[in-house]
Amino acid sequence: MSGKGLLARPASWEAFLVLVLALIVAVNASLTPQFLTLGNQINLFQLSIEKIIVALAMTFIIVNGEIDLSVGAMMGLAACTFGFLFDQGVPSWIAVVLAMATGVAGGAFNAFFIVRLGLPSLVVTLATLIGFRGLARAMVEDHGITGFPGWFDALGQEGLIGPFPFALVAFAVLFVAAYVVLQQSGFGRRTYVIGTNRAVADYAGIDTGRHKAILFIASGTVAAFAGLLYAARVGAVRGDVALGFELDIITIVLLGGVSIFGGSGTMVGTLLSILIVLNLRNGMALLNITGHIQTGVIGILLIASVLVPRVRLGRLVGRGAEA
């Protein structure tokens, strides 16, 4: 396949996502007049802001040919670490620092087994999903922890710039940074090369182990940050914080055109997918469609996001064989 063809596929998928997004917005606007109000649009982001922040880091992981199933559990572990320490009388700012350190340590733990021991990231992060969640539940058990300082709750509940909350501003900044790093830097190019063919990357002199370790540590750190934002928005911490969030996060990334096999996809595609999932969930919520049905729809999107690119690839291969 020519270089032109490789570039055309993401562009065509992103164009398709734009059309899907426009259709969803049009349908939502016609069914619920309050859909296009500024308050609803901010709420649309606010209710899923932690997931879409982690989706930015997950884009790097999957482009690199790996997967991190532990992000939801790491969000919960970081939030519970903060809540537990605060409940024990530790100053809140120290609790925040230690909760973030938990994310760094968790990411490094994943990286050790994946990079040093050569275990598949699917297996490692599935195990740490269970382990991190177990640690979170052990710290706070079945009771919720509340009464956080006003400055902490304000991060998730009050506007930072006008009506726009801190988390939404943080997402905008992180998206720009992620776009520049993935699409415009040498680090991003190495991420694609490793995801396409690690053997070739090794032969080219890229330190693939170090690169993957950086990505998994970053994933754990971003997940911890998102977990703290969730605790601030809700104003409480329980052992089931962010339970099942990894489903939505992975769906967003794959729907955005990032190949589950690595080596392709863009941050713009992830952003379009974020907008589609958020608008779809928001529209269903405004129509009083239950959360279980919403989760089912997201599950269908996950299947479609993996199946459709494979069907398209099969057609391309078939055309190449005919030629």
C-alpha positions as CSV (number, residue, x, y, z in Angstrom):
1,M,0.0,0.0,0.0
2,S,1.3,3.5,-0.9
3,G,2.0,6.2,1.7
4,K,-0.9,8.1,0.2
5,G,-3.2,5.2,1.0
6,L,-2.0,5.0,4.5
7,L,-2.8,8.7,5.0
8,A,-6.2,8.5,3.3
9,R,-7.6,5.9,5.6
10,P,-7.5,7.9,8.9
11,A,-8.7,11.0,7.0
12,S,-11.7,9.1,5.5
13,W,-12.5,7.6,8.9
14,E,-12.4,11.0,10.6
15,A,-14.6,12.5,7.9
16,F,-17.1,9.7,8.6
17,L,-17.0,10.5,12.3
18,V,-17.7,14.1,11.5
19,L,-20.9,13.0,9.7
20,V,-21.9,10.8,12.5
21,L,-21.4,13.5,15.0
22,A,-23.4,16.0,13.0
23,L,-26.3,13.5,12.7
24,I,-26.3,12.8,16.5
25,V,-26.2,16.5,17.3
26,A,-29.1,17.2,14.8
27,V,-31.2,14.4,16.2
28,N,-30.6,15.4,19.9
29,A,-31.3,19.1,19.1
30,S,-34.6,18.2,17.4
31,L,-35.8,15.9,20.2
32,T,-34.7,18.0,23.2
33,P,-34.6,21.9,22.9
34,Q,-32.4,22.2,25.9
35,F,-29.6,20.1,24.3
36,L,-27.8,23.1,22.7
37,T,-27.8,25.3,25.8
38,L,-24.4,26.2,27.2
39,G,-25.3,24.6,30.5
40,N,-26.1,21.3,28.9
41,Q,-23.0,21.4,26.8
42,I,-20.8,22.0,29.8
43,N,-22.7,19.3,31.7
44,L,-22.2,16.9,28.7
45,F,-18.4,17.1,29.2
46,Q,-18.4,17.4,33.0
47,L,-20.2,14.1,33.6
48,S,-17.6,12.2,31.7
49,I,-14.6,14.4,32.0
50,E,-12.4,11.9,33.8
51,K,-12.9,9.3,31.1
52,I,-12.0,11.5,28.2
53,I,-8.9,12.7,30.0
54,V,-7.7,9.1,30.4
55,A,-8.7,8.5,26.8
56,L,-5.9,10.8,25.7
57,A,-3.3,8.7,27.4
58,M,-4.9,5.5,26.2
59,T,-4.5,6.7,22.6
60,F,-0.8,6.6,23.0
61,I,-0.9,3.2,24.6
62,I,-3.0,1.6,21.9
63,V,-1.1,3.3,19.0
64,N,2.0,1.8,20.6
65,G,0.5,-1.6,20.2
66,E,-0.4,-2.2,23.9
67,I,-3.4,-2.0,26.1
68,D,-4.0,-0.8,29.7
69,L,-7.1,-2.3,31.3
70,S,-6.1,-1.1,34.7
71,V,-6.9,2.6,34.2
72,G,-10.4,2.6,35.8
73,A,-9.0,0.7,38.8
74,M,-6.1,3.1,39.1
75,M,-8.5,6.0,39.1
76,G,-10.4,4.3,42.0
77,L,-7.1,3.5,43.8
78,A,-5.9,7.1,43.6
79,A,-9.2,8.5,44.7
80,C,-9.4,6.0,47.6
81,T,-5.8,6.7,48.6
82,F,-6.6,10.4,48.8
83,G,-9.8,9.7,50.8
84,F,-8.1,7.2,53.2
85,L,-5.2,9.5,53.9
86,F,-7.5,12.5,54.4
87,D,-9.7,10.5,56.7
88,Q,-6.6,9.6,58.8
89,G,-5.8,13.3,59.3
90,V,-3.1,13.7,56.6
91,P,-3.1,17.3,55.2
92,S,-5.1,17.3,52.0
93,W,-2.3,18.6,49.8
94,I,0.0,15.8,51.0
95,A,-2.8,13.3,50.3
96,V,-3.1,14.7,46.8
97,V,0.6,14.3,46.2
98,L,0.7,10.8,47.6
99,A,-2.4,9.8,45.5
100,M,-0.6,11.1,42.3
101,A,2.5,9.1,43.4
102,T,0.3,6.0,43.5
103,G,-0.5,6.5,39.8
104,V,3.2,6.8,39.0
105,A,4.0,3.7,41.0
106,G,1.1,1.7,39.5
107,G,2.2,2.7,36.0
108,A,5.8,1.7,36.8
109,F,4.5,-1.6,38.2
110,N,2.7,-2.4,35.0
111,A,5.8,-1.3,32.9
112,F,8.1,-3.6,34.9
113,F,6.2,-6.8,34.1
114,I,5.5,-5.7,30.5
115,V,9.0,-4.3,29.6
116,R,11.4,-6.2,31.9
117,L,9.6,-9.6,32.0
118,G,8.1,-9.4,28.5
119,L,4.6,-10.3,29.6
120,P,1.6,-9.3,27.4
121,S,0.1,-6.0,28.5
122,L,-3.4,-7.5,28.3
123,V,-2.5,-10.1,30.9
124,V,-0.6,-7.7,33.2
125,T,-3.1,-4.9,33.2
126,L,-6.0,-7.3,33.7
127,A,-4.2,-8.6,36.8
128,T,-3.5,-5.1,38.1
129,L,-7.1,-4.1,37.4
130,I,-8.1,-6.7,39.9
131,G,-5.3,-5.9,42.3
132,F,-5.7,-2.1,42.2
133,R,-9.5,-2.4,42.7
134,G,-8.9,-4.8,45.6
135,L,-6.5,-2.3,47.3
136,A,-9.0,0.5,46.9
137,R,-11.8,-1.5,48.5
138,A,-9.5,-2.6,51.3
139,M,-8.7,1.0,52.2
140,V,-12.2,2.4,52.4
141,E,-14.2,-0.8,52.7
142,D,-17.9,-0.3,52.1
143,H,-18.3,3.2,53.6
144,G,-18.0,6.5,51.8
145,I,-15.5,9.2,52.7
146,T,-16.8,12.8,52.5
147,G,-16.1,16.3,53.9
148,F,-13.2,17.2,51.7
149,P,-11.8,20.7,51.9
150,G,-13.6,23.4,50.0
151,W,-10.7,24.1,47.6
152,F,-10.6,20.4,46.6
153,D,-14.3,20.1,46.0
154,A,-14.2,23.4,44.0
155,L,-11.9,21.8,41.5
156,G,-14.7,19.5,40.4
157,Q,-17.8,21.6,41.1
158,E,-17.1,25.2,40.4
159,G,-16.1,27.2,37.4
160,L,-12.5,28.1,36.9
161,I,-12.9,30.4,33.8
162,G,-16.5,31.7,33.8
163,P,-18.8,28.6,33.8
164,F,-16.0,26.3,32.6
165,P,-14.8,24.0,35.4
166,F,-11.1,23.2,36.2
167,A,-11.4,19.7,34.8
168,L,-12.7,20.9,31.4
169,V,-9.9,23.5,31.2
170,A,-7.4,20.8,32.1
171,F,-8.8,18.5,29.4
172,A,-8.4,21.2,26.8
173,V,-4.7,21.8,27.8
174,L,-4.0,18.1,27.9
175,F,-5.5,17.6,24.5
176,V,-3.4,20.2,22.9
177,A,-0.3,18.8,24.5
178,A,-1.2,15.2,23.5
179,Y,-1.9,16.3,19.9
180,V,1.5,18.1,19.6
181,V,3.4,15.2,21.2
182,L,1.7,12.4,19.2
183,Q,1.3,14.1,15.8
184,Q,4.2,16.7,15.7
185,S,7.1,15.3,17.7
186,G,9.8,12.6,17.4
187,F,8.4,10.9,20.4
188,G,5.0,10.5,18.6
189,R,6.7,9.2,15.5
190,R,8.5,6.6,17.6
191,T,5.2,5.6,19.2
192,Y,3.8,4.8,15.7
193,V,6.9,3.0,14.6
194,I,6.9,0.7,17.6
195,G,3.2,0.1,17.3
196,T,3.6,-0.9,13.6
197,N,6.6,-3.2,14.1
198,R,8.6,-3.4,17.2
199,A,11.3,-5.5,15.6
200,V,11.9,-2.8,13.0
201,A,11.9,-0.2,15.8
202,D,14.6,-2.1,17.7
203,Y,16.6,-2.5,14.5
204,A,16.4,1.3,14.0
205,G,17.9,1.9,17.4
206,I,14.8,3.0,19.2
207,D,14.8,2.1,22.9
208,T,11.4,0.4,22.8
209,G,11.4,-0.8,26.4
210,R,12.1,2.7,27.7
211,H,9.5,4.2,25.4
212,K,6.8,1.7,26.6
213,A,7.7,2.3,30.2
214,I,7.2,6.0,29.8
215,L,3.8,5.5,28.2
216,F,2.6,3.2,31.0
217,I,3.9,5.4,33.8
218,A,2.2,8.4,32.0
219,S,-1.0,6.3,31.8
220,G,-1.0,5.5,35.5
221,T,-0.3,9.2,36.3
222,V,-3.1,10.5,34.1
223,A,-5.5,8.0,35.5
224,A,-4.6,9.0,39.1
225,F,-5.2,12.7,38.2
226,A,-8.5,11.8,36.7
227,G,-9.4,9.8,39.8
228,L,-8.8,12.8,42.0
229,L,-10.9,15.0,39.7
230,Y,-13.7,12.4,40.0
231,A,-13.5,12.6,43.8
232,A,-13.6,16.4,43.7
233,R,-16.6,16.4,41.4
234,V,-18.6,13.9,43.4
235,G,-17.4,15.1,46.8
236,A,-17.0,11.6,48.1
237,V,-14.9,8.4,47.7
238,R,-16.0,4.8,47.7
239,G,-14.3,1.5,46.8
240,D,-16.2,1.3,43.5
241,V,-15.0,4.7,42.1
242,A,-14.6,4.5,38.3
243,L,-15.8,0.9,38.2
244,G,-16.1,-0.2,34.6
245,F,-14.7,3.1,33.2
246,E,-12.2,1.3,31.1
247,L,-15.0,0.1,28.8
248,D,-15.9,3.6,27.7
249,I,-12.3,4.7,27.6
250,I,-11.2,2.0,25.2
251,T,-14.3,2.3,23.1
252,I,-13.6,6.0,22.6
253,V,-10.1,5.4,21.4
254,L,-11.0,2.5,19.1
255,L,-14.0,4.3,17.7
256,G,-11.7,7.2,16.9
257,G,-9.8,5.1,14.4
258,V,-6.9,3.9,16.5
259,S,-6.2,0.3,15.5
260,I,-6.3,-2.3,18.3
261,F,-3.2,-3.7,16.7
262,G,-1.3,-0.5,17.0
263,G,0.5,1.8,14.5
264,S,-2.4,3.9,13.3
265,G,-4.9,6.5,14.5
266,T,-4.8,10.2,15.4
267,M,-5.6,12.4,18.4
268,V,-8.2,14.3,16.2
269,G,-10.0,11.0,15.7
270,T,-10.0,10.4,19.4
271,L,-11.5,13.9,20.0
272,L,-14.2,13.3,17.4
273,S,-15.0,9.9,19.1
274,I,-15.2,11.7,22.4
275,L,-17.7,14.1,21.1
276,I,-19.8,11.3,19.6
277,V,-19.9,9.2,22.8
278,L,-20.6,12.2,25.0
279,N,-23.4,13.5,22.7
280,L,-24.9,10.1,22.4
281,R,-24.9,9.5,26.1
282,N,-26.2,13.0,26.8
283,G,-29.0,12.6,24.3
284,M,-30.1,9.3,25.7
285,A,-30.0,10.7,29.2
286,L,-32.2,13.6,28.2
287,L,-34.7,11.1,26.7
288,N,-34.7,9.2,30.1
289,I,-33.0,6.1,28.6
290,T,-31.6,4.1,31.5
291,G,-27.9,3.7,32.2
292,H,-28.0,0.0,31.4
293,I,-29.2,0.6,27.9
294,Q,-26.6,3.4,27.5
295,T,-23.9,0.9,28.5
296,G,-25.3,-1.6,26.0
297,V,-25.1,1.0,23.2
298,I,-21.5,1.7,24.2
299,G,-20.7,-2.0,24.1
300,I,-22.1,-2.2,20.6
301,L,-19.9,0.8,19.6
302,L,-16.9,-1.1,21.0
303,I,-17.7,-4.1,18.8
304,A,-18.3,-1.9,15.7
305,S,-15.1,0.1,16.3
306,V,-13.0,-3.1,16.1
307,L,-15.1,-4.9,13.4
308,V,-15.6,-2.1,10.8
309,P,-11.8,-1.3,10.3
310,R,-11.1,-5.0,9.9
311,V,-13.9,-5.3,7.2
312,R,-12.5,-2.3,5.4
313,L,-8.9,-3.7,5.6
314,G,-10.2,-7.0,4.2
315,R,-11.7,-5.2,1.3
316,L,-8.5,-3.3,0.6
317,V,-6.5,-6.5,0.7
318,G,-9.0,-8.2,-1.6
319,R,-8.7,-5.3,-4.1
320,G,-4.9,-5.5,-3.9
321,A,-5.0,-9.3,-4.7
322,E,-7.3,-8.7,-7.6
323,A,-4.9,-6.1,-9.0
